[in-house]
Amino acid sequence: MALPPNTRKLEPVHIVGGGLAGSEAAWQIARAGAPVVLHEMRPVRKTEAHQSDRLAELVCSNSFRSDDSVSNAVGLLHHEMRRLDSLIMRCADAHQVPAGGALAVDRDGFAAAVSAAIEAEPLIKIDRNEINSLQDIPGDNVIIATGPLTSPSLAQSILAATGEAALAFFDAIAPIVHRDSVDMDKAWFQSRYDKAGPGGTGADYINCPLDRDQYGAFVDALLAGEKIGFKDWEGVPYFNGCLPIEVMAERGRETLRHGPMKPFGLTNPHNPTPKPYAVVQLRQDNALGTLYNMVGFQTKLKHADQVRVFRTIPGLEQAEFARLGGLHRNTFLNSPRMLDGQLRLKAEPRLRFAGQITGCEGYVESAAIGLLAGRMAAAERRGEAAAVPPTTTAIGALINHITGGHIETIDAGPQSFQPMNVNFGLFPPLTEAVVSPDGRRLRGPEKGAARKRALTERAKRDLETWLASDERAAAE
């Protein structure tokens, strides 16, 4: 966007929440030439999950997931955000750590980089006071990006403004292990199917093997472990993409070995045969390689039982934990009902929402919706129309799901809208049949792979067309 000549006369856009979405929104608005006041209550008021006062602190995994923009929807979203000058992706790329085919980051270096960029931007002012209600937020152009840890008072204010019941679920935090406490005579380095990703070698995960008896004993210990209790008002509305490991185990004894403990694509060099019955993977968590997190091991076990149960895993008998797992509450809107196509609250259009509170799930998805909310707020402040990316793109498909792509059914009930990661199921179908270069019709896995390639090629092409059109409109 071209900077307006009266930048200094513009009233600021107010953003509540300095997580990934809020930070990205602030960056996009400032880069468009509009002033921003970013309200972040930490450290004046702490949350259950955050440990610092840095912006964009990662409280769960340190992975941004797949960076494959050819056959993976989240990798395509990475590509699109880079093209849209995403601060979050810029800092993630600068602080990546090896993680096979994924983009994972040194969480401290990443948050420090985002904070430094925001603090150095002259058009952004950071206000460290808590916002208790929507009425406390000044101005006619506001973004709410408080995410899964929206304070109770502000959540109640949002509930009053929407007039609908809020939905909530719990994200569980996976434990982090000191690398030098892992027994590498039992564990080994390997990425699944030896796949190398950005900054990786194809041997980026620590793998801990279990035979059938060890797996059975682990499941027994997991089920018997003492869990953190819930208050009556909390309930247990988990999001299926982030279930605590013990909840997965409760759904069947074989569930884990077909989920986070699947042994496929891995060979134990210490004992090549027989193949492990199950495998626990640990992923690098910091740039130094001194900390590794237990992949998919979100948990609500009490801390003492976490240490006891996880030390039954071969290779982790002497594990030292830098951080044990925990829980935090997550609140999100029934966005298809509450928000318009510009992410504005229908009942109070001065309020625009971004990030996980809109019903997207995942770091990258939250930042992507923050990016769009920032571009929309900046355009509105400048008196311009904000164009939404086409639904054939990853970012366009995601916002379409949030603002209207979800269809409620009678059987599912009025609260059937659930958080969603970006995936190819959100994209419009291809208009032409997928065929091989020689015109042969494809079937099975070959067809699926070709379809993904075709979807990503279309998305990249349509994004460039949209960007060129948006730039022309801004220049006129």
C-alpha positions as CSV (number, residue, x, y, z in Angstrom):
1,M,0.0,0.0,0.0
2,A,1.2,3.5,-0.7
3,L,1.6,5.7,2.4
4,P,-1.0,8.5,2.6
5,P,0.4,12.1,2.9
6,N,-1.6,12.8,6.1
7,T,-0.2,9.8,8.1
8,R,0.4,11.9,11.2
9,K,-3.2,13.0,11.3
10,L,-4.7,9.6,11.3
11,E,-6.2,8.4,14.6
12,P,-4.6,5.2,15.9
13,V,-6.0,1.7,15.5
14,H,-6.2,0.0,18.9
15,I,-5.2,-3.6,19.2
16,V,-5.9,-5.7,22.4
17,G,-3.5,-8.6,22.7
18,G,0.2,-8.9,21.9
19,G,0.3,-12.5,20.8
20,L,1.1,-13.7,17.3
21,A,-2.1,-12.3,15.8
22,G,-2.0,-8.9,17.6
23,S,1.7,-8.4,16.8
24,E,1.2,-9.3,13.1
25,A,-1.8,-7.0,12.9
26,A,0.1,-4.1,14.5
27,W,3.0,-4.6,12.0
28,Q,0.7,-4.7,9.0
29,I,-1.1,-1.5,10.1
30,A,2.2,0.4,10.8
31,R,3.7,-0.7,7.5
32,A,0.6,0.7,5.8
33,G,1.3,4.1,7.4
34,A,-1.3,4.2,10.2
35,P,-0.5,4.6,13.9
36,V,-1.2,1.8,16.3
37,V,-1.7,1.4,20.1
38,L,-1.0,-2.2,21.1
39,H,-2.5,-3.1,24.5
40,E,-0.7,-6.1,26.1
41,M,-1.5,-6.6,29.8
42,R,1.6,-8.7,30.6
43,P,3.6,-8.3,32.8
44,V,1.1,-6.1,34.8
45,R,-1.2,-9.1,34.7
46,K,0.1,-12.6,34.0
47,T,-1.7,-15.5,32.4
48,E,-1.7,-19.2,33.4
49,A,0.5,-20.2,30.5
50,H,2.9,-17.3,29.6
51,Q,6.2,-17.0,31.4
52,S,7.5,-13.7,30.1
53,D,6.4,-10.2,29.0
54,R,7.6,-10.7,25.4
55,L,5.2,-10.3,22.5
56,A,4.3,-13.4,20.4
57,E,5.5,-15.8,23.2
58,L,4.9,-19.4,22.2
59,V,3.2,-21.2,25.0
60,C,2.7,-24.7,23.5
61,S,4.8,-26.3,20.7
62,N,7.7,-24.4,19.0
63,S,6.6,-25.8,15.6
64,F,5.0,-23.9,12.8
65,R,4.4,-27.3,11.2
66,S,5.1,-28.3,7.6
67,D,7.0,-25.8,5.5
68,D,6.2,-27.8,2.3
69,S,4.4,-25.3,0.1
70,V,3.9,-27.8,-2.8
71,S,1.8,-30.5,-1.1
72,N,0.8,-29.2,2.4
73,A,-1.8,-26.5,3.2
74,V,0.1,-25.0,6.2
75,G,3.3,-24.9,4.1
76,L,1.3,-23.0,1.5
77,L,0.1,-20.6,4.1
78,H,3.8,-20.0,5.1
79,H,4.5,-19.1,1.5
80,E,1.5,-16.7,1.2
81,M,2.4,-15.0,4.5
82,R,6.0,-14.4,3.4
83,R,4.6,-12.8,0.2
84,L,2.5,-10.5,2.3
85,D,5.5,-9.3,4.4
86,S,4.6,-11.2,7.5
87,L,6.6,-10.2,10.6
88,I,5.8,-13.5,12.2
89,M,7.2,-15.5,9.3
90,R,10.2,-13.2,9.0
91,C,11.1,-13.8,12.6
92,A,10.4,-17.6,12.4
93,D,12.7,-17.9,9.4
94,A,15.4,-16.0,11.2
95,H,15.2,-18.3,14.3
96,Q,14.4,-21.7,12.9
97,V,15.8,-24.9,14.4
98,P,16.1,-28.3,12.7
99,A,12.8,-30.2,12.6
100,G,12.6,-32.5,9.7
101,G,10.0,-31.3,7.2
102,A,8.6,-28.7,9.7
103,L,9.5,-25.1,10.4
104,A,10.3,-25.0,14.2
105,V,11.8,-22.1,16.0
106,D,13.9,-21.2,19.0
107,R,11.0,-19.8,21.0
108,D,13.0,-17.3,23.0
109,G,14.9,-15.9,20.0
110,F,11.6,-15.8,18.0
111,A,9.7,-13.8,20.7
112,A,12.6,-11.5,21.3
113,A,12.8,-10.7,17.6
114,V,9.1,-10.0,17.3
115,S,9.2,-7.8,20.4
116,A,12.3,-5.9,19.1
117,A,10.6,-5.2,15.7
118,I,7.4,-4.0,17.2
119,E,9.2,-1.8,19.8
120,A,11.4,-0.3,17.1
121,E,8.5,0.7,14.9
122,P,7.8,4.4,15.4
123,L,4.1,4.2,14.5
124,I,3.4,1.5,17.2
125,K,2.9,2.4,20.9
126,I,2.7,-0.4,23.4
127,D,0.4,0.1,26.4
128,R,1.0,-2.4,29.2
129,N,-2.3,-1.8,31.1
130,E,-5.1,-4.4,31.2
131,I,-8.2,-3.9,29.2
132,N,-11.2,-5.1,31.4
133,S,-14.1,-4.5,29.0
134,L,-14.8,-3.5,25.5
135,Q,-16.0,-0.1,26.8
136,D,-12.5,0.6,28.0
137,I,-11.1,0.5,24.5
138,P,-11.1,4.0,22.8
139,G,-11.6,4.7,19.2
140,D,-13.7,3.5,16.3
141,N,-11.2,1.0,14.8
142,V,-10.3,-1.8,17.2
143,I,-8.9,-5.3,16.9
144,I,-9.4,-7.9,19.6
145,A,-6.6,-10.4,19.4
146,T,-6.6,-11.8,23.0
147,G,-6.5,-15.4,21.9
148,P,-7.0,-18.4,24.1
149,L,-6.1,-16.6,27.3
150,T,-8.7,-13.8,27.1
151,S,-9.0,-12.4,30.7
152,P,-12.3,-13.4,32.4
153,S,-13.5,-9.8,32.7
154,L,-12.9,-9.0,29.0
155,A,-14.4,-12.4,28.0
156,Q,-17.6,-11.5,29.9
157,S,-17.7,-8.2,28.2
158,I,-17.4,-9.9,24.8
159,L,-20.1,-12.3,25.8
160,A,-22.4,-9.4,26.7
161,A,-21.8,-7.7,23.3
162,T,-22.4,-10.9,21.3
163,G,-25.4,-12.2,23.1
164,E,-24.3,-15.8,22.4
165,A,-22.8,-18.5,24.5
166,A,-19.0,-18.6,24.2
167,L,-17.3,-21.9,23.4
168,A,-14.2,-23.0,25.2
169,F,-11.7,-25.8,25.0
170,F,-8.4,-26.6,26.7
171,D,-5.0,-26.7,25.0
172,A,-2.4,-28.8,26.8
173,I,1.3,-28.0,26.9
174,A,3.8,-30.7,26.2
175,P,6.8,-31.3,28.5
176,I,10.3,-30.1,27.5
177,V,13.3,-32.4,28.3
178,H,17.0,-31.5,28.7
179,R,18.8,-33.1,25.7
180,D,21.8,-34.4,27.8
181,S,19.5,-36.4,30.0
182,V,18.3,-38.6,27.2
183,D,20.0,-42.0,26.9
184,M,21.2,-42.1,23.3
185,D,22.3,-45.8,23.7
186,K,18.5,-46.5,23.5
187,A,17.3,-43.5,21.5
188,W,18.4,-42.3,18.1
189,F,18.2,-39.4,15.7
190,Q,15.9,-39.7,12.7
191,S,13.2,-37.8,10.9
192,R,10.2,-39.8,9.8
193,Y,11.1,-41.4,6.4
194,D,14.4,-39.4,6.7
195,K,12.7,-36.3,5.5
196,A,14.7,-33.1,5.7
197,G,13.0,-29.7,6.2
198,P,14.3,-26.1,6.4
199,G,17.6,-26.2,8.3
200,G,17.3,-29.9,8.8
201,T,19.3,-33.0,7.9
202,G,16.7,-35.8,7.9
203,A,17.8,-36.8,11.3
204,D,16.2,-34.1,13.4
205,Y,14.1,-35.9,16.0
206,I,15.2,-38.0,19.0
207,N,13.2,-41.3,18.8
208,C,12.5,-43.5,21.9
209,P,11.3,-47.0,21.0
210,L,8.9,-49.2,22.9
211,D,8.1,-52.9,22.3
212,R,4.6,-54.3,22.8
213,D,5.0,-55.0,26.5
214,Q,6.6,-51.6,27.2
215,Y,3.8,-49.8,25.3
216,G,1.2,-51.7,27.2
217,A,2.8,-50.8,30.5
218,F,3.1,-47.2,29.5
219,V,-0.6,-47.0,28.6
220,D,-1.5,-48.6,31.9
221,A,0.6,-46.0,33.8
222,L,-0.8,-43.2,31.8
223,L,-4.4,-44.2,32.5
224,A,-3.7,-44.7,36.2
225,G,-1.9,-41.4,36.7
226,E,-3.5,-38.7,38.7
227,K,-4.9,-35.9,36.5
228,I,-5.6,-32.2,37.1
229,G,-9.3,-31.8,38.0
230,F,-11.7,-29.5,36.4
231,K,-14.1,-27.0,38.0
232,D,-17.8,-27.6,37.4
233,W,-18.1,-24.6,35.0
234,E,-15.2,-25.6,32.8
235,G,-16.3,-28.9,31.3
236,V,-14.0,-30.8,29.0
237,P,-14.6,-29.4,25.5
238,Y,-11.3,-30.5,23.9
239,F,-10.3,-29.7,20.3
240,N,-9.5,-33.0,18.6
241,G,-6.3,-31.5,17.1
242,C,-4.8,-31.0,20.5
243,L,-6.0,-33.7,22.8
244,P,-4.1,-34.5,26.0
245,I,-2.3,-37.8,25.6
246,E,-4.2,-39.5,28.4
247,V,-7.5,-38.6,26.8
248,M,-6.3,-40.2,23.6
249,A,-5.3,-43.3,25.5
250,E,-8.8,-43.4,27.1
251,R,-10.3,-43.7,23.6
252,G,-8.6,-47.1,23.0
253,R,-5.3,-48.9,23.9
254,E,-4.0,-48.7,20.3
255,T,-4.9,-45.0,19.7
256,L,-1.5,-43.6,20.7
257,R,0.5,-45.9,18.4
258,H,-1.6,-44.6,15.5
259,G,-1.2,-41.0,16.7
260,P,1.7,-39.3,18.4
261,M,3.5,-42.6,19.1
262,K,3.2,-44.1,15.6
263,P,6.4,-46.1,14.7
264,F,6.0,-45.7,10.9
265,G,9.0,-44.4,8.8
266,L,11.5,-45.1,11.6
267,T,14.2,-47.7,12.0
268,N,16.1,-48.2,15.3
269,P,19.8,-48.5,14.4
270,H,20.5,-50.1,17.8
271,N,18.1,-52.9,17.1
272,P,16.8,-52.8,13.4
273,T,14.6,-55.9,13.9
274,P,11.9,-56.3,15.0
275,K,10.5,-52.8,14.3
276,P,9.5,-50.8,17.4
277,Y,5.9,-51.3,18.4
278,A,5.6,-47.6,19.2
279,V,7.9,-44.6,19.2
280,V,8.0,-41.4,21.2
281,Q,9.6,-38.5,19.3
282,L,11.3,-35.4,20.8
283,R,11.8,-32.2,18.7
284,Q,14.5,-29.6,19.2
285,D,13.1,-26.7,21.1
286,N,15.9,-24.1,21.2
287,A,18.8,-23.0,18.9
288,L,21.4,-24.5,21.1
289,G,19.9,-27.9,20.8
290,T,19.9,-28.3,24.6
291,L,16.1,-28.7,25.0
292,Y,13.7,-31.1,23.3
293,N,9.9,-31.2,23.6
294,M,7.9,-34.4,23.6
295,V,5.9,-34.3,20.3
296,G,2.2,-34.7,20.8
297,F,2.5,-35.2,24.6
298,Q,0.1,-32.5,25.7
299,T,-1.1,-33.6,29.1
300,K,-3.2,-32.8,32.2
301,L,-1.3,-35.3,34.4
302,K,-0.2,-33.8,37.7
303,H,3.5,-32.9,37.6
304,A,4.7,-35.7,39.9
305,D,2.9,-38.3,37.8
306,Q,4.3,-36.8,34.6
307,V,7.9,-37.4,35.8
308,R,7.0,-40.9,37.0
309,V,5.1,-42.0,33.9
310,F,7.3,-40.4,31.2
311,R,10.4,-41.9,32.8
312,T,9.1,-45.4,31.9
313,I,9.8,-44.6,28.3
314,P,13.1,-46.2,27.1
315,G,15.7,-43.5,26.8
316,L,14.0,-41.2,29.2
317,E,14.6,-43.2,32.4
318,Q,16.8,-40.4,33.7
319,A,15.1,-37.5,31.9
320,E,15.3,-34.1,33.4
321,F,12.4,-31.8,32.6
322,A,13.0,-28.1,31.9
323,R,9.2,-27.7,31.8
324,L,6.4,-30.0,32.6
325,G,3.1,-30.1,30.8
326,G,0.1,-28.1,31.8
327,L,-3.3,-26.7,30.7
328,H,-4.8,-23.4,29.7
329,R,-8.3,-22.4,28.8
330,N,-9.2,-21.3,25.3
331,T,-12.2,-19.2,24.3
332,F,-13.4,-18.6,20.8
333,L,-16.3,-17.0,19.0
334,N,-19.0,-18.6,17.0
335,S,-17.5,-16.5,14.2
336,P,-19.8,-17.4,11.2
337,R,-22.7,-16.0,13.2
338,M,-20.9,-13.1,14.9
339,L,-18.5,-11.7,12.4
340,D,-18.9,-10.2,8.9
341,G,-16.5,-10.8,6.0
342,Q,-14.1,-8.1,7.3
343,L,-13.9,-9.8,10.7
344,R,-16.0,-7.1,12.3
345,L,-18.5,-7.9,15.1
346,K,-21.9,-7.5,13.5
347,A,-23.4,-6.2,16.7
348,E,-20.6,-3.6,17.1
349,P,-18.7,-3.0,13.8
350,R,-16.0,-0.8,15.4
351,L,-14.6,-4.1,16.8
352,R,-12.7,-6.5,14.6
353,F,-11.4,-9.9,15.9
354,A,-8.2,-11.7,15.0
355,G,-6.3,-14.9,15.9
356,Q,-7.5,-17.9,17.8
357,I,-10.4,-16.2,19.3
358,T,-12.0,-16.2,15.8
359,G,-12.0,-20.0,15.7
360,C,-8.8,-20.7,13.8
361,E,-6.4,-23.1,15.3
362,G,-2.6,-23.0,15.2
363,Y,0.2,-20.4,15.4
364,V,0.4,-19.8,11.7
365,E,-3.3,-19.6,11.2
366,S,-3.7,-17.2,14.1
367,A,-0.9,-14.9,12.7
368,A,-2.5,-15.1,9.2
369,I,-5.9,-13.9,10.5
370,G,-4.0,-11.1,12.4
371,L,-2.3,-10.2,9.1
372,L,-5.6,-9.9,7.3
373,A,-7.3,-8.0,10.2
374,G,-4.4,-5.6,10.2
375,R,-4.6,-5.0,6.5
376,M,-8.4,-4.5,6.8
377,A,-8.1,-2.1,9.7
378,A,-5.4,-0.1,7.9
379,A,-7.5,0.2,4.8
380,E,-10.5,1.3,6.8
381,R,-8.5,3.9,8.6
382,R,-7.3,5.3,5.3
383,G,-10.8,5.4,3.9
384,E,-10.2,2.5,1.4
385,A,-11.9,-0.7,0.6
386,A,-10.1,-3.8,1.9
387,A,-10.0,-6.7,-0.6
388,V,-10.2,-10.3,0.8
389,P,-7.8,-12.8,-0.8
390,P,-9.6,-15.4,-3.1
391,T,-10.8,-18.5,-1.4
392,T,-8.5,-20.6,-3.7
393,T,-5.6,-19.3,-1.6
394,A,-4.8,-20.8,1.9
395,I,-5.3,-17.5,3.7
396,G,-8.5,-16.8,1.7
397,A,-9.9,-20.3,2.5
398,L,-9.1,-19.8,6.2
399,I,-11.0,-16.5,6.5
400,N,-13.8,-17.9,4.4
401,H,-14.2,-20.8,6.9
402,I,-14.2,-18.3,9.8
403,T,-16.7,-15.8,8.4
404,G,-19.1,-18.1,6.6
405,G,-17.5,-21.2,5.2
406,H,-18.7,-23.3,8.1
407,I,-22.2,-24.8,7.7
408,E,-24.2,-25.6,10.9
409,T,-26.5,-28.6,10.7
410,I,-29.6,-29.4,12.7
411,D,-27.9,-32.6,14.0
412,A,-24.8,-30.7,15.1
413,G,-26.7,-28.0,16.9
414,P,-26.2,-24.3,17.2
415,Q,-22.6,-24.5,18.6
416,S,-21.2,-26.9,15.9
417,F,-18.6,-24.3,14.7
418,Q,-15.2,-25.6,15.9
419,P,-11.6,-24.3,15.7
420,M,-9.9,-25.3,12.4
421,N,-6.4,-25.7,11.1
422,V,-5.9,-24.7,7.5
423,N,-6.3,-27.8,5.3
424,F,-7.1,-28.6,1.7
425,G,-10.7,-29.4,2.7
426,L,-11.3,-25.7,3.0
427,F,-10.3,-25.0,-0.6
428,P,-12.8,-24.8,-3.5
429,P,-12.6,-28.0,-5.6
430,L,-10.5,-28.0,-8.8
431,T,-12.5,-27.3,-11.9
432,E,-10.6,-29.7,-14.0
433,A,-9.7,-33.4,-13.5
434,V,-6.2,-34.1,-12.3
435,V,-4.3,-36.0,-14.9
436,S,-0.7,-37.0,-15.5
437,P,1.5,-34.9,-17.9
438,D,0.7,-37.4,-20.7
439,G,-3.1,-37.1,-20.1
440,R,-3.5,-40.3,-18.1
441,R,-6.1,-40.3,-15.3
442,L,-4.6,-40.8,-11.9
443,R,-5.8,-43.0,-9.1
444,G,-5.0,-43.5,-5.4
445,P,-2.1,-41.9,-3.7
446,E,-0.7,-40.7,-7.0
447,K,-4.0,-38.8,-7.6
448,G,-4.0,-37.3,-4.1
449,A,-0.4,-36.0,-4.5
450,A,-1.2,-34.5,-7.9
451,R,-4.4,-32.9,-6.5
452,K,-2.4,-31.2,-3.7
453,R,0.2,-29.9,-6.2
454,A,-2.6,-28.6,-8.4
455,L,-4.3,-26.8,-5.5
456,T,-1.1,-25.2,-4.4
457,E,-0.2,-24.1,-7.9
458,R,-3.6,-22.5,-8.4
459,A,-3.3,-20.8,-5.0
460,K,0.1,-19.3,-5.7
461,R,-1.1,-18.1,-9.1
462,D,-4.3,-16.6,-7.7
463,L,-2.4,-14.9,-4.9
464,E,-0.1,-13.2,-7.3
465,T,-3.0,-12.0,-9.4
466,W,-4.8,-10.7,-6.3
467,L,-1.6,-8.9,-5.0
468,A,-1.1,-7.2,-8.4
469,S,-4.8,-6.1,-8.4
470,D,-4.6,-4.9,-4.8
471,E,-1.4,-2.9,-5.5
472,R,-3.0,-1.3,-8.6
473,A,-6.0,-0.3,-6.6
474,A,-3.9,1.3,-3.8
475,A,-1.9,3.3,-6.4
476,E,-4.9,4.8,-8.0
